[in-house]
C-alpha cells in the first residue's frame, strides 16, 4: 500500500541577514505499510515521526526540501497525487486539537470530511461515525470549546475514519483519552486494518500499541533504528539497544534505566 524509500526532509535556516544553515531532521528512512496492517511508528519526541507523516501527506511547509521516493498503491506519490488523494485515499488524524474549526459544531466538521471524501449521505455517515466513538447527539451538536479534550480528539478521529481512506495515518490519536477510550480508539484503527486498510499510528503509548500493532518502526533523532515484528517488541527481543531501552522503560517493566549503551 505505502512504500517509502530513503526519505529525507531538510530545511534551510537563516542566521542573521545573510548566513544560512542546513538542517535535516529526517534522513534516509525506508518503511512499508501493507494493506491489512497496523504499523506503529515510535521514538522519543523530536525523532521525526510527525515530520514523516506530513511528508507522506504532502502537508510540509513550502520551505521543506524532500528527498527519496514514495509510492501509494504502486503509483508514485508525487506532490500532485498527494493533493488529489488527501482526504479520499489518504487521511490524517492530527495531533493538535487546533485542527478543529472553532466556529463549527462537531457533526458539521465530520460531515465536511465525509463530503470531501465523496461519501453518500454525508450527514448520516458523520452521525454514525461520531456515535461509533461514543459521542451522542447532544455532543455532536457542540462546538469544540464545549467538548472535553478527549471528546474533541474523538471528533478528529471520526473526521479521518469517515473518509474510508485506504491509508490512514494517526498522529498521537490517544492523547487526552482515558484508558477505556484509548483501547476503543486503537481498537477501531485495528478494525480498519483488519478490513484491508493500511494504518500507520504514531504514538508514545507503547503499552497500548503492543495489543494492536503488527510491526514497530523505531526512529531516533531522524534516522531509522530498526523495524521489528510486534511479537519481538512484546518480549523485548529487539536487535538495537535503543529499542530494548524503550521496552524496558514501559511501566509494566518497572521503568528500568538502560544498563547498556543505547547506541549499540
BALOBA-1460 file (C-alpha; in Angstrom, 3 decimals):
// residues 264
<rec num="1" residu="x" x="0.000" y="0.000" z="0.000"/>
<rec num="2" residu="x" x="2.547" y="2.619" z="1.190"/>
<rec num="3" residu="x" x="6.250" y="2.302" z="0.392"/>
<rec num="4" residu="x" x="8.850" y="4.853" z="1.480"/>
<rec num="5" residu="x" x="12.419" y="4.630" z="0.230"/>
<rec num="6" residu="x" x="15.307" y="6.739" z="1.587"/>
<rec num="7" residu="x" x="13.026" y="9.605" z="2.661"/>
<rec num="8" residu="x" x="14.758" y="12.731" z="3.843"/>
<rec num="9" residu="x" x="13.386" y="16.125" z="4.884"/>
<rec num="10" residu="x" x="15.587" y="19.184" z="5.241"/>
<rec num="11" residu="x" x="15.244" y="22.905" z="5.847"/>
<rec num="12" residu="x" x="17.409" y="25.931" z="5.168"/>
<rec num="13" residu="x" x="17.515" y="28.183" z="8.206"/>
<rec num="14" residu="x" x="18.654" y="31.781" z="8.071"/>
<rec num="15" residu="x" x="21.132" y="33.021" z="10.661"/>
<rec num="16" residu="x" x="21.277" y="36.788" z="10.671"/>
<rec num="17" residu="x" x="20.964" y="38.727" z="7.434"/>
<rec num="18" residu="x" x="22.987" y="36.557" z="5.063"/>
<rec num="19" residu="x" x="24.192" y="33.351" z="6.723"/>
<rec num="20" residu="x" x="22.248" y="30.175" z="6.067"/>
<rec num="21" residu="x" x="22.440" y="26.778" z="7.758"/>
<rec num="22" residu="x" x="21.142" y="23.431" z="6.526"/>
<rec num="23" residu="x" x="19.363" y="21.053" z="8.880"/>
<rec num="24" residu="x" x="17.982" y="17.619" z="8.062"/>
<rec num="25" residu="x" x="15.686" y="16.412" z="10.857"/>
<rec num="26" residu="x" x="14.683" y="13.303" z="8.851"/>
<rec num="27" residu="x" x="17.128" y="11.311" z="6.755"/>
<rec num="28" residu="x" x="17.285" y="8.065" z="4.793"/>
<rec num="29" residu="x" x="14.123" y="6.484" z="6.235"/>
<rec num="30" residu="x" x="12.601" y="3.490" z="4.450"/>
<rec num="31" residu="x" x="9.472" y="1.632" z="5.523"/>
<rec num="32" residu="x" x="6.374" y="-0.120" z="4.240"/>
<rec num="33" residu="x" x="2.778" y="-0.325" z="5.423"/>
<rec num="34" residu="x" x="0.802" y="-3.074" z="3.749"/>
<rec num="35" residu="x" x="-2.963" y="-3.282" z="3.307"/>
<rec num="36" residu="x" x="-4.457" y="-5.028" z="6.322"/>
<rec num="37" residu="x" x="-1.560" y="-3.987" z="8.552"/>
<rec num="38" residu="x" x="-1.235" y="-1.608" z="11.506"/>
<rec num="39" residu="x" x="2.320" y="-0.306" z="11.857"/>
<rec num="40" residu="x" x="3.391" y="1.619" z="14.964"/>
<rec num="41" residu="x" x="5.915" y="4.406" z="14.391"/>
<rec num="42" residu="x" x="7.651" y="5.041" z="17.707"/>
<rec num="43" residu="x" x="10.534" y="7.027" z="19.174"/>
<rec num="44" residu="x" x="11.215" y="9.917" z="21.518"/>
<rec num="45" residu="x" x="9.802" y="13.398" z="20.943"/>
<rec num="46" residu="x" x="11.686" y="15.107" z="18.140"/>
<rec num="47" residu="x" x="12.580" y="11.850" z="16.397"/>
<rec num="48" residu="x" x="10.846" y="12.962" z="13.196"/>
<rec num="49" residu="x" x="7.669" y="10.873" z="13.412"/>
<rec num="50" residu="x" x="5.184" y="13.643" z="12.650"/>
<rec num="51" residu="x" x="7.542" y="15.065" z="10.042"/>
<rec num="52" residu="x" x="7.464" y="11.730" z="8.221"/>
<rec num="53" residu="x" x="3.664" y="11.687" z="8.307"/>
<rec num="54" residu="x" x="3.436" y="15.207" z="6.923"/>
<rec num="55" residu="x" x="5.910" y="14.341" z="4.166"/>
<rec num="56" residu="x" x="3.757" y="11.390" z="3.091"/>
<rec num="57" residu="x" x="0.607" y="13.501" z="3.081"/>
<rec num="58" residu="x" x="2.249" y="16.457" z="1.337"/>
<rec num="59" residu="x" x="1.498" y="18.989" z="4.062"/>
<rec num="60" residu="x" x="5.021" y="20.134" z="4.902"/>
<rec num="61" residu="x" x="5.779" y="23.871" z="4.814"/>
<rec num="62" residu="x" x="6.902" y="25.256" z="1.472"/>
<rec num="63" residu="x" x="10.457" y="25.699" z="2.782"/>
<rec num="64" residu="x" x="10.918" y="21.939" z="3.234"/>
<rec num="65" residu="x" x="13.135" y="20.032" z="0.818"/>
<rec num="66" residu="x" x="12.110" y="16.408" z="0.413"/>
<rec num="67" residu="x" x="14.328" y="13.672" z="-0.980"/>
<rec num="68" residu="x" x="13.727" y="9.972" z="-1.576"/>
<rec num="69" residu="x" x="10.760" y="8.233" z="-3.156"/>
<rec num="70" residu="x" x="7.280" y="7.235" z="-2.055"/>
<rec num="71" residu="x" x="4.577" y="5.047" z="-3.597"/>
<rec num="72" residu="x" x="0.903" y="4.619" z="-2.734"/>
<rec num="73" residu="x" x="-0.820" y="1.540" z="-4.130"/>
<rec num="74" residu="x" x="2.085" y="1.026" z="-6.515"/>
<rec num="75" residu="x" x="1.970" y="4.534" z="-8.014"/>
<rec num="76" residu="x" x="4.494" y="7.278" z="-7.330"/>
<rec num="77" residu="x" x="3.289" y="9.629" z="-4.616"/>
<rec num="78" residu="x" x="4.082" y="12.909" z="-6.347"/>
<rec num="79" residu="x" x="3.033" y="16.316" z="-4.950"/>
<rec num="80" residu="x" x="0.165" y="16.399" z="-7.457"/>
<rec num="81" residu="x" x="-1.045" y="12.956" z="-6.425"/>
<rec num="82" residu="x" x="-0.754" y="13.910" z="-2.771"/>
<rec num="83" residu="x" x="-3.102" y="16.836" z="-3.373"/>
<rec num="84" residu="x" x="-5.618" y="14.635" z="-5.189"/>
<rec num="85" residu="x" x="-5.598" y="11.757" z="-2.695"/>
<rec num="86" residu="x" x="-5.501" y="13.617" z="0.628"/>
<rec num="87" residu="x" x="-8.896" y="13.267" z="2.267"/>
<rec num="88" residu="x" x="-10.019" y="10.498" z="-0.065"/>
<rec num="89" residu="x" x="-7.350" y="7.779" z="-0.364"/>
<rec num="90" residu="x" x="-5.150" y="9.173" z="2.443"/>
<rec num="91" residu="x" x="-6.397" y="10.600" z="5.735"/>
<rec num="92" residu="x" x="-4.735" y="12.057" z="8.830"/>
<rec num="93" residu="x" x="-5.739" y="12.006" z="12.478"/>
<rec num="94" residu="x" x="-3.750" y="15.101" z="13.511"/>
<rec num="95" residu="x" x="-2.051" y="15.551" z="16.844"/>
<rec num="96" residu="x" x="-3.226" y="19.092" z="17.627"/>
<rec num="97" residu="x" x="-6.814" y="19.902" z="18.560"/>
<rec num="98" residu="x" x="-6.350" y="23.239" z="16.777"/>
<rec num="99" residu="x" x="-7.128" y="21.369" z="13.533"/>
<rec num="100" residu="x" x="-10.779" y="21.652" z="14.566"/>
<rec num="101" residu="x" x="-12.715" y="24.680" z="13.333"/>
<rec num="102" residu="x" x="-13.776" y="26.583" z="16.490"/>
<rec num="103" residu="x" x="-16.785" y="28.066" z="14.668"/>
<rec num="104" residu="x" x="-18.351" y="24.759" z="13.560"/>
<rec num="105" residu="x" x="-20.191" y="22.095" z="15.534"/>
<rec num="106" residu="x" x="-18.700" y="18.596" z="15.761"/>
<rec num="107" residu="x" x="-21.268" y="16.989" z="13.461"/>
<rec num="108" residu="x" x="-20.775" y="19.603" z="10.761"/>
<rec num="109" residu="x" x="-16.995" y="19.116" z="10.778"/>
<rec num="110" residu="x" x="-17.273" y="15.360" z="10.351"/>
<rec num="111" residu="x" x="-19.918" y="15.917" z="7.669"/>
<rec num="112" residu="x" x="-17.489" y="18.170" z="5.776"/>
<rec num="113" residu="x" x="-14.908" y="15.378" z="5.901"/>
<rec num="114" residu="x" x="-17.473" y="12.900" z="4.575"/>
<rec num="115" residu="x" x="-18.407" y="15.270" z="1.759"/>
<rec num="116" residu="x" x="-14.750" y="15.804" z="0.825"/>
<rec num="117" residu="x" x="-14.358" y="12.031" z="0.596"/>
<rec num="118" residu="x" x="-17.470" y="11.841" z="-1.640"/>
<rec num="119" residu="x" x="-19.367" y="9.619" z="0.804"/>
<rec num="120" residu="x" x="-23.051" y="9.131" z="0.109"/>
<rec num="121" residu="x" x="-25.418" y="10.624" z="2.706"/>
<rec num="122" residu="x" x="-22.586" y="12.536" z="4.437"/>
<rec num="123" residu="x" x="-24.754" y="13.784" z="7.320"/>
<rec num="124" residu="x" x="-25.845" y="10.244" z="8.176"/>
<rec num="125" residu="x" x="-22.294" y="8.913" z="7.810"/>
<rec num="126" residu="x" x="-20.991" y="11.672" z="10.092"/>
<rec num="127" residu="x" x="-23.576" y="10.998" z="12.803"/>
<rec num="128" residu="x" x="-22.901" y="7.259" z="12.698"/>
<rec num="129" residu="x" x="-19.137" y="7.769" z="12.874"/>
<rec num="130" residu="x" x="-19.399" y="10.072" z="15.878"/>
<rec num="131" residu="x" x="-21.773" y="7.658" z="17.578"/>
<rec num="132" residu="x" x="-19.210" y="4.892" z="16.996"/>
<rec num="133" residu="x" x="-16.789" y="6.903" z="19.141"/>
<rec num="134" residu="x" x="-19.290" y="7.426" z="21.920"/>
<rec num="135" residu="x" x="-20.473" y="10.938" z="21.074"/>
<rec num="136" residu="x" x="-24.234" y="11.261" z="21.478"/>
<rec num="137" residu="x" x="-26.464" y="13.644" z="19.546"/>
<rec num="138" residu="x" x="-26.057" y="16.343" z="22.201"/>
<rec num="139" residu="x" x="-22.265" y="16.135" z="21.995"/>
<rec num="140" residu="x" x="-22.378" y="16.155" z="18.209"/>
<rec num="141" residu="x" x="-24.179" y="19.497" z="18.344"/>
<rec num="142" residu="x" x="-21.453" y="21.144" z="20.446"/>
<rec num="143" residu="x" x="-18.642" y="23.440" z="19.369"/>
<rec num="144" residu="x" x="-15.036" y="22.334" z="20.051"/>
<rec num="145" residu="x" x="-14.745" y="24.705" z="23.026"/>
<rec num="146" residu="x" x="-17.717" y="22.921" z="24.618"/>
<rec num="147" residu="x" x="-16.101" y="19.488" z="24.367"/>
<rec num="148" residu="x" x="-13.582" y="17.907" z="26.688"/>
<rec num="149" residu="x" x="-10.115" y="17.275" z="25.293"/>
<rec num="150" residu="x" x="-10.860" y="13.581" z="24.928"/>
<rec num="151" residu="x" x="-14.157" y="14.221" z="23.146"/>
<rec num="152" residu="x" x="-12.521" y="16.720" z="20.773"/>
<rec num="153" residu="x" x="-9.850" y="14.140" z="19.936"/>
<rec num="154" residu="x" x="-12.558" y="11.613" z="19.107"/>
<rec num="155" residu="x" x="-14.030" y="14.150" z="16.675"/>
<rec num="156" residu="x" x="-10.634" y="14.342" z="14.941"/>
<rec num="157" residu="x" x="-10.514" y="10.559" z="14.689"/>
<rec num="158" residu="x" x="-14.036" y="10.474" z="13.266"/>
<rec num="159" residu="x" x="-13.138" y="13.103" z="10.658"/>
<rec num="160" residu="x" x="-10.361" y="10.824" z="9.405"/>
<rec num="161" residu="x" x="-12.099" y="7.465" z="9.562"/>
<rec num="162" residu="x" x="-15.357" y="8.672" z="7.968"/>
<rec num="163" residu="x" x="-13.444" y="9.061" z="4.702"/>
<rec num="164" residu="x" x="-12.845" y="5.294" z="4.458"/>
<rec num="165" residu="x" x="-9.383" y="6.141" z="3.094"/>
<rec num="166" residu="x" x="-7.111" y="3.289" z="2.026"/>
<rec num="167" residu="x" x="-4.228" y="4.760" z="4.056"/>
<rec num="168" residu="x" x="-4.851" y="6.216" z="7.499"/>
<rec num="169" residu="x" x="-2.108" y="7.981" z="9.455"/>
<rec num="170" residu="x" x="-2.924" y="8.649" z="13.108"/>
<rec num="171" residu="x" x="-0.604" y="11.085" z="14.920"/>
<rec num="172" residu="x" x="-0.923" y="10.572" z="18.690"/>
<rec num="173" residu="x" x="-4.615" y="9.559" z="18.461"/>
<rec num="174" residu="x" x="-4.878" y="8.624" z="22.158"/>
<rec num="175" residu="x" x="-3.614" y="11.839" z="23.785"/>
<rec num="176" residu="x" x="-6.052" y="13.002" z="26.453"/>
<rec num="177" residu="x" x="-8.144" y="9.825" z="26.392"/>
<rec num="178" residu="x" x="-8.870" y="7.684" z="29.433"/>
<rec num="179" residu="x" x="-7.712" y="4.023" z="29.312"/>
<rec num="180" residu="x" x="-11.076" y="2.719" z="28.104"/>
<rec num="181" residu="x" x="-11.228" y="5.203" z="25.233"/>
<rec num="182" residu="x" x="-7.562" y="4.586" z="24.398"/>
<rec num="183" residu="x" x="-8.420" y="0.950" z="23.803"/>
<rec num="184" residu="x" x="-11.567" y="1.911" z="21.899"/>
<rec num="185" residu="x" x="-9.684" y="4.305" z="19.587"/>
<rec num="186" residu="x" x="-6.852" y="1.883" z="18.888"/>
<rec num="187" residu="x" x="-9.318" y="-0.964" z="18.573"/>
<rec num="188" residu="x" x="-11.145" y="0.974" z="15.856"/>
<rec num="189" residu="x" x="-7.857" y="1.525" z="13.996"/>
<rec num="190" residu="x" x="-7.148" y="-2.194" z="14.319"/>
<rec num="191" residu="x" x="-10.619" y="-2.930" z="12.935"/>
<rec num="192" residu="x" x="-9.915" y="-0.721" z="9.922"/>
<rec num="193" residu="x" x="-6.648" y="-2.546" z="9.298"/>
<rec num="194" residu="x" x="-8.452" y="-5.880" z="9.534"/>
<rec num="195" residu="x" x="-10.837" y="-4.596" z="6.871"/>
<rec num="196" residu="x" x="-7.922" y="-4.085" z="4.481"/>
<rec num="197" residu="x" x="-6.815" y="-0.536" z="5.247"/>
<rec num="198" residu="x" x="-3.170" y="0.391" z="5.745"/>
<rec num="199" residu="x" x="-2.800" y="2.104" z="9.137"/>
<rec num="200" residu="x" x="0.265" y="3.952" z="10.431"/>
<rec num="201" residu="x" x="-0.005" y="5.009" z="14.087"/>
<rec num="202" residu="x" x="2.384" y="7.479" z="15.720"/>
<rec num="203" residu="x" x="2.186" y="7.246" z="19.484"/>
<rec num="204" residu="x" x="4.123" y="7.278" z="22.750"/>
<rec num="205" residu="x" x="1.598" y="4.853" z="24.267"/>
<rec num="206" residu="x" x="3.702" y="1.759" z="23.630"/>
<rec num="207" residu="x" x="1.807" y="-0.398" z="26.115"/>
<rec num="208" residu="x" x="-1.477" y="0.085" z="24.256"/>
<rec num="209" residu="x" x="0.175" y="-0.277" z="20.841"/>
<rec num="210" residu="x" x="1.510" y="-3.704" z="21.755"/>
<rec num="211" residu="x" x="-2.062" y="-5.017" z="21.754"/>
<rec num="212" residu="x" x="-2.924" y="-3.857" z="18.220"/>
<rec num="213" residu="x" x="0.227" y="-3.407" z="16.129"/>
<rec num="214" residu="x" x="1.633" y="-5.841" z="13.591"/>
<rec num="215" residu="x" x="5.046" y="-4.199" z="13.397"/>
<rec num="216" residu="x" x="7.049" y="-1.470" z="15.118"/>
<rec num="217" residu="x" x="9.210" y="1.042" z="13.226"/>
<rec num="218" residu="x" x="11.653" y="2.815" z="15.537"/>
<rec num="219" residu="x" x="13.019" y="6.293" z="14.808"/>
<rec num="220" residu="x" x="15.730" y="8.071" z="16.744"/>
<rec num="221" residu="x" x="16.964" y="11.602" z="16.007"/>
<rec num="222" residu="x" x="15.547" y="11.490" z="12.484"/>
<rec num="223" residu="x" x="17.038" y="8.147" z="11.500"/>
<rec num="224" residu="x" x="15.602" y="4.651" z="11.266"/>
<rec num="225" residu="x" x="16.828" y="2.426" z="14.100"/>
<rec num="226" residu="x" x="15.059" y="-0.798" z="13.170"/>
<rec num="227" residu="x" x="11.808" y="-2.415" z="12.087"/>
<rec num="228" residu="x" x="10.589" y="-5.430" z="14.017"/>
<rec num="229" residu="x" x="7.533" y="-7.612" z="14.444"/>
<rec num="230" residu="x" x="5.239" y="-6.652" z="17.315"/>
<rec num="231" residu="x" x="5.781" y="-10.093" z="18.845"/>
<rec num="232" residu="x" x="9.521" y="-9.364" z="19.116"/>
<rec num="233" residu="x" x="8.881" y="-5.991" z="20.730"/>
<rec num="234" residu="x" x="6.449" y="-7.501" z="23.214"/>
<rec num="235" residu="x" x="9.088" y="-9.837" z="24.652"/>
<rec num="236" residu="x" x="11.977" y="-7.395" z="24.435"/>
<rec num="237" residu="x" x="13.783" y="-9.211" z="21.617"/>
<rec num="238" residu="x" x="14.762" y="-6.137" z="19.623"/>
<rec num="239" residu="x" x="18.196" y="-6.118" z="17.985"/>
<rec num="240" residu="x" x="19.010" y="-2.489" z="18.795"/>
<rec num="241" residu="x" x="19.800" y="-1.318" z="22.325"/>
<rec num="242" residu="x" x="17.658" y="1.818" z="21.885"/>
<rec num="243" residu="x" x="14.557" y="-0.263" z="21.126"/>
<rec num="244" residu="x" x="15.291" y="-2.520" z="24.101"/>
<rec num="245" residu="x" x="15.588" y="0.601" z="26.262"/>
<rec num="246" residu="x" x="12.134" y="1.757" z="25.120"/>
<rec num="247" residu="x" x="10.717" y="-1.649" z="26.051"/>
<rec num="248" residu="x" x="12.372" y="-1.689" z="29.483"/>
<rec num="249" residu="x" x="11.081" y="1.812" z="30.218"/>
<rec num="250" residu="x" x="7.428" y="0.731" z="29.997"/>
<rec num="251" residu="x" x="5.569" y="0.929" z="33.340"/>
<rec num="252" residu="x" x="4.852" y="-2.804" z="33.336"/>
<rec num="253" residu="x" x="8.602" y="-3.422" z="33.171"/>
<rec num="254" residu="x" x="9.360" y="-1.185" z="36.113"/>
<rec num="255" residu="x" x="10.542" y="1.926" z="34.226"/>
<rec num="256" residu="x" x="14.034" y="0.429" z="34.132"/>
<rec num="257" residu="x" x="17.016" y="2.677" z="33.466"/>
<rec num="258" residu="x" x="19.044" y="1.355" z="30.497"/>
<rec num="259" residu="x" x="22.021" y="-0.746" z="31.612"/>
<rec num="260" residu="x" x="23.658" y="-0.785" z="28.166"/>
<rec num="261" residu="x" x="24.655" y="1.959" z="25.725"/>
<rec num="262" residu="x" x="21.631" y="2.781" z="23.575"/>
<rec num="263" residu="x" x="23.894" y="3.462" z="20.597"/>
<rec num="264" residu="x" x="24.827" y="-0.219" z="20.422"/>
